[in-house]
Amino acid sequence: MSNEAPDILINNDTQIIEAAGRLKVLAHPLRLKIICQLSHGEKTVQELIDSVGTSQSNVSQHLAIMRDKGVLNCRKNATQVIYKVASNSTIELVQLLKTFSS
């Protein structure tokens, strides 16, 4: 390892606050599980309910939080709401987190 100072990854308070907020959103186990399910592609709310194994109200509450924080995007198809991860960098972050648990 070099004695040089490391590059500053985030260099202003606004970006620090945004990054901390994004980590806080992903820190909940059910939200992380939903992100993992969506890493395979778009899913309807019902598909997410079936895959994560909890109630519709619980899933919907967490989807709304992630949508409001910009982690997820959604679209309507008739009566269905379909979700997807807003940015591939979120999936890359979760992949990086996996390396800490291995």
ABEGO torsion letter per residue (X at the ends): XBABBBBBABABAAAAAAAAAAAAAAABAAAAAAAAAAAAEBBBAAAAAAAAGBBAAAAAAAAAAAAAAGABBBBBBEABBBBBBABAAAAAAAAAAAAAAX
